[in-house]
Amino acid sequence: MAGTSGGREGLDAHVVATRGTFGVDVTVRAAPGEVLAVLGPNGSGKTTVLHALAGLLPLEEGHVHVGGRTWAGPQHALDPASRRTGLLLADHLLFPHLTAAGNVGFGPRARGMPGTAVAERVTTELAALGIADLADRRPGGLSHGQAQRVALARALATDPHLLLLDEPLAALDPATRTDVRATLAHRLAAYDGVTVLVTHDPLDALTLADRLVFLESGRVVQEGTPSEVVDRPRSRYVAQVVGLNLYAGNATAVDTVLTALGPVVTPGFAHVGATWVAFAPSAVSLFPERPEGSPRNTWPLTVAAVELLGRLARVRLVDGAGHPVVAEVTAASVTALRLHPGTTVWAAVKASEVTAYPA
């Protein structure tokens, strides 16, 4: 993921800004060559932070330091044109009257780069993204995936210290998205600036980023490497992104955590106090009646929704108080148990499948 630093300093920003009645107070840091993914539900402040880094939204407090320079501070703010940023949006916004080569060369040419050097840089960027053969095509003759590659080449052609990607793959169909994601990962591996990626897609974040920052209501609720976040989510939204069931609880005795679902048995867990418990949807087994035998965690639940995913099905369930549980079962189990909204079943999770950690 991370490229070589090339001697650059990274990103150190404390963004305190307001858009309308909504405010953010977010700190983000990244080393040179790192990809930092910013995730959160709609309205959490992701794009507000990105616009503040780009200079499109003024800071009320805080600072933005990039590449050893102060871009914004208490009494200082560079305008957007003076910041060494590259910006890529879901909508590529290519100039329709220019060829792919003309679009990529626009930035370097505007910065005063000699014509020969511009041509060399354009060739290099298009080749790096596997689209050198598209140099003479205009945007109207490009597919969505090809256009996004051209837009990325245009963003990188000016040697930005900070590359800002705002849902860059959101407008692509699934097959194209997979291909462009792989191309993007390859190109970012050779980029020595800092990349800030705003996305809703957990696969984009987990495959492209070196670090993840999760926002809710304009504040950071969790940050860390992908493996740290996957192993120990600390909010319901984060757990949803990484595909786990997560419950806050209180550990009052060895091996047991009291949660909204009821007591959850967690073998070998000796912590006392506030605790998170998590388990994967695939660890949840469903039965028409209360199971006997080895499962030590069982709950009576009602099916809220069933979503087929090929040979598997994701079953969303709730207890009597509305607390959710997600199970992943085979499509055959859906038929055998006659699962549909309103069906009452018993869910069971083996104690060995539960992870517990201090809150």
C-alpha positions in Angstrom: 0.0 0.0 0.0 2.4 2.7 1.2 4.9 4.0 -1.3 8.4 5.3 -0.5 8.6 8.6 1.3 11.0 10.4 -1.0 12.1 12.6 2.0 8.7 14.2 2.3 7.0 14.9 5.6 3.4 13.7 6.0 0.0 15.0 7.1 -0.8 16.4 10.5 -4.2 18.1 10.7 -6.6 19.1 13.3 -9.8 20.2 11.5 -12.4 22.2 13.4 -14.9 23.5 10.9 -18.6 24.1 10.4 -20.8 23.6 7.4 -24.3 25.0 8.1 -25.2 23.8 11.5 -23.0 20.8 11.4 -19.5 20.9 12.9 -16.5 18.6 12.9 -13.6 18.3 15.3 -11.2 15.7 13.8 -7.5 15.0 14.0 -5.9 13.0 11.2 -2.3 12.1 10.7 -0.5 10.0 8.1 3.1 9.4 7.2 4.5 9.9 3.7 3.4 7.2 1.3 0.5 6.1 3.6 -3.2 5.7 2.5 -5.6 7.0 5.2 -9.2 5.9 4.7 -11.9 8.0 6.4 -15.2 6.1 6.9 -18.5 6.9 8.5 -22.3 6.9 8.0 -23.9 9.6 5.9 -23.6 13.0 7.6 -20.7 12.0 9.8 -18.3 14.7 8.4 -16.1 12.8 6.0 -16.4 15.2 3.0 -16.3 18.2 5.4 -12.9 17.1 6.6 -11.7 16.5 3.0 -12.9 20.0 1.9 -11.1 21.6 4.8 -7.9 19.8 3.9 -8.2 21.1 0.3 -8.9 24.6 1.5 -12.5 24.6 0.1 -13.8 25.1 3.7 -12.0 27.4 6.2 -10.9 26.2 9.6 -12.4 27.8 12.7 -9.6 26.3 14.8 -6.8 23.8 14.3 -4.2 23.5 11.6 -3.2 21.6 8.5 0.5 20.8 8.0 1.5 18.9 4.8 4.9 18.1 3.6 6.6 20.2 6.2 4.6 23.3 5.3 1.7 25.0 7.1 -1.3 25.1 4.8 -3.7 26.4 7.5 -3.3 27.6 11.0 -4.5 30.3 13.5 -3.4 33.2 11.4 -2.5 31.6 8.1 -4.4 29.8 5.3 -3.3 29.0 1.7 -6.0 29.2 -0.9 -6.9 26.0 -2.7 -4.8 26.8 -5.8 -1.7 27.2 -3.6 -2.0 23.8 -1.9 -0.2 20.9 -3.5 -3.3 18.7 -3.7 -4.7 16.3 -6.2 -8.5 15.6 -6.1 -10.4 12.7 -7.5 -14.2 12.4 -7.1 -16.8 9.8 -8.0 -17.6 11.9 -11.1 -14.3 12.2 -12.9 -15.1 15.7 -14.3 -12.8 15.4 -17.2 -12.6 18.3 -19.7 -14.8 17.0 -22.5 -13.0 19.0 -25.2 -9.6 17.6 -24.3 -8.2 14.2 -25.1 -7.0 11.9 -22.2 -3.5 13.2 -22.8 -4.7 16.8 -22.8 -6.6 16.2 -19.5 -3.5 14.7 -17.8 -1.2 17.4 -19.1 -3.5 20.3 -18.1 -2.2 20.6 -14.6 1.6 20.4 -15.3 1.2 22.8 -18.2 -0.7 25.3 -16.0 2.1 25.1 -13.5 4.6 26.2 -16.2 6.2 22.8 -17.0 7.9 22.9 -20.4 6.1 21.2 -23.3 8.5 18.3 -23.7 8.5 17.6 -20.0 4.6 17.7 -20.0 4.5 15.1 -22.8 6.9 12.8 -20.9 4.9 13.1 -17.7 1.7 12.4 -19.5 3.1 9.3 -21.1 4.5 8.1 -17.8 1.2 8.6 -15.9 -1.0 7.0 -18.5 1.4 4.0 -18.8 1.5 3.6 -15.0 -2.3 3.2 -15.1 -2.3 0.9 -18.1 -4.1 3.3 -20.4 -1.3 4.6 -22.7 -3.3 3.4 -25.7 -6.2 5.8 -24.8 -4.1 9.0 -25.0 -5.9 10.4 -28.0 -9.4 9.6 -26.9 -11.8 12.2 -25.6 -13.9 11.5 -22.5 -17.0 10.7 -24.6 -15.1 7.7 -26.0 -14.0 6.3 -22.7 -15.8 3.8 -20.4 -16.4 4.9 -16.8 -13.5 2.8 -15.6 -11.2 4.3 -18.2 -12.3 7.8 -17.4 -11.5 7.3 -13.7 -8.0 6.1 -14.5 -7.5 9.2 -16.6 -8.8 11.4 -13.8 -6.4 9.7 -11.4 -3.5 10.3 -13.8 -4.5 13.9 -14.0 -4.6 14.2 -10.2 -1.1 12.7 -9.9 0.5 14.5 -12.8 1.1 17.7 -10.7 3.1 15.8 -8.0 0.6 16.6 -5.2 1.8 16.3 -1.6 -1.8 15.3 -0.7 -4.0 13.2 -2.8 -7.7 13.4 -1.9 -10.0 10.7 -3.1 -13.7 11.3 -2.4 -15.7 8.0 -3.2 -13.6 7.5 -6.3 -15.1 4.1 -7.2 -18.7 4.7 -6.1 -20.0 5.4 -9.7 -18.5 2.2 -11.2 -20.3 -1.0 -11.8 -19.1 -4.0 -9.7 -16.9 -5.6 -12.3 -15.3 -2.3 -13.3 -14.9 -1.3 -9.7 -12.8 -4.4 -9.0 -10.5 -3.7 -11.9 -10.1 0.0 -11.1 -9.5 -0.8 -7.4 -6.6 -3.1 -8.3 -5.2 -0.4 -10.6 -5.5 2.2 -7.9 -3.8 0.0 -5.3 -0.9 -0.6 -7.7 -0.5 3.1 -8.5 -0.8 4.3 -4.9 2.0 1.8 -3.9 4.4 4.0 -5.9 3.0 7.4 -4.7 5.2 9.0 -2.1 2.7 11.6 -0.9 -0.2 11.1 1.6 -3.5 9.8 0.3 -6.8 10.5 2.1 -9.5 8.2 0.9 -13.2 8.9 1.8 -15.3 5.9 1.2 -18.5 4.0 2.3 -17.1 0.7 0.9 -15.3 -1.5 3.5 -13.6 -3.4 0.7 -12.1 -0.2 -0.6 -10.8 0.7 2.9 -9.5 -2.7 3.9 -7.7 -3.3 0.6 -6.3 0.1 -0.1 -5.6 1.8 3.2 -2.7 1.5 5.7 -4.8 3.2 8.4 -8.5 3.7 9.0 -10.3 6.6 10.7 -14.0 6.2 11.6 -16.2 9.3 12.1 -19.6 9.6 13.7 -21.3 13.0 14.3 -18.2 14.9 13.4 -15.9 13.1 15.8 -13.4 10.2 15.6 -14.8 7.1 17.2 -12.0 4.7 16.3 -8.8 4.6 14.3 -6.0 2.1 13.7 -4.7 -0.3 11.1 -7.2 -2.5 9.2 -6.2 -5.5 11.3 -6.6 -3.6 14.6 -10.0 -2.4 13.6 -11.2 -5.8 12.3 -10.0 -7.5 15.5 -11.5 -5.0 17.9 -14.3 -2.8 16.6 -15.6 -0.2 19.1 -18.9 1.0 17.7 -21.9 -0.6 16.1 -21.1 1.2 12.8 -17.5 0.0 12.8 -18.6 -3.6 13.5 -21.1 -3.4 10.6 -18.3 -2.3 8.3 -16.0 -5.2 9.3 -18.9 -7.7 9.3 -19.2 -8.5 13.0 -22.0 -8.6 15.6 -20.9 -6.3 18.5 -22.4 -5.6 21.9 -21.4 -3.4 24.8 -21.5 -5.2 28.1 -20.2 -5.4 31.6 -18.0 -8.3 32.7 -19.0 -9.1 36.3 -17.4 -12.6 36.6 -14.8 -14.7 34.9 -16.1 -16.0 31.5 -19.3 -14.0 31.5 -20.3 -10.6 30.1 -23.7 -9.1 30.7 -25.1 -7.5 27.4 -28.4 -6.2 26.1 -28.9 -9.7 24.6 -28.3 -11.3 28.0 -25.3 -13.0 29.5 -22.6 -14.0 27.0 -20.2 -16.7 27.9 -16.6 -15.9 26.9 -14.1 -18.6 28.0 -10.9 -17.4 29.6 -11.9 -13.8 29.8 -11.0 -12.5 33.3 -11.5 -8.7 32.9 -14.0 -7.1 35.2 -15.8 -3.9 34.0 -16.9 -2.4 30.7 -16.4 -4.8 27.9 -17.1 -5.4 24.2 -18.1 -8.8 22.9 -18.1 -9.7 19.2 -18.8 -12.7 17.0 -19.1 -13.3 13.3 -22.5 -13.8 11.5 -21.1 -17.2 10.3 -20.8 -18.2 14.0 -24.5 -17.9 14.5 -26.5 -21.1 14.1 -30.3 -21.1 13.8 -32.7 -23.7 15.1 -36.5 -24.0 15.2 -36.4 -24.9 18.9 -33.9 -24.2 21.7 -30.9 -26.3 21.0 -29.4 -28.9 23.3 -25.7 -29.7 23.7 -22.6 -27.7 23.3 -23.8 -24.1 22.5 -23.6 -22.0 25.7 -25.0 -18.8 24.2 -28.6 -19.0 23.0 -31.3 -16.4 22.4 -34.9 -16.5 21.1 -35.1 -14.2 18.1 -37.5 -13.1 15.3 -36.4 -12.8 11.7 -36.5 -9.2 10.4 -35.1 -9.7 6.9 -33.5 -12.3 4.7 -31.0 -11.5 1.9 -29.7 -14.2 -0.4 -26.1 -13.9 -1.4 -25.6 -16.8 -3.9 -25.5 -20.0 -1.9 -25.5 -18.1 1.4 -28.1 -16.0 3.1 -27.7 -13.1 5.5 -30.5 -13.2 8.1 -31.2 -10.2 10.2 -32.9 -11.0 13.5 -34.0 -9.0 16.6 -34.8 -9.9 20.2 -37.9 -8.8 22.0 -36.4 -5.4 22.7 -35.2 -4.8 19.1 -31.5 -5.6 19.7 -30.1 -6.9 16.3 -28.2 -10.1 15.5 -27.0 -11.0 12.0 -26.6 -14.6 11.0 -25.0 -16.1 7.9 -26.5 -19.4 6.9 -26.8 -21.6 3.8 -29.6 -21.0 1.3 -30.7 -24.5 2.1 -31.2 -23.6 5.7 -33.5 -20.7 4.7 -35.7 -23.2 3.0 -35.5 -25.9 5.7 -36.3 -23.4 8.5 -38.8 -21.5 6.4 -37.1 -18.3 7.3 -39.0 -15.1 6.4 -39.8 -11.9 8.3 -41.8 -12.8 11.4 -40.4 -16.3 11.8 -39.3 -17.1 15.4 -36.1 -19.1 15.8 -33.4 -19.8 18.4 -29.9 -18.5 17.7 -26.9 -20.2 19.2 -23.2 -19.2 19.3 -20.5 -21.4 20.7 -18.5 -19.7 23.5 -15.3 -20.4 21.6 -16.6 -18.3 18.7 -17.0 -15.2 20.9 -14.2 -12.5 21.3 -14.3 -10.2 24.3 -12.0 -7.2 25.1 -12.1 -4.3 27.5 -14.1 -1.2 26.3 
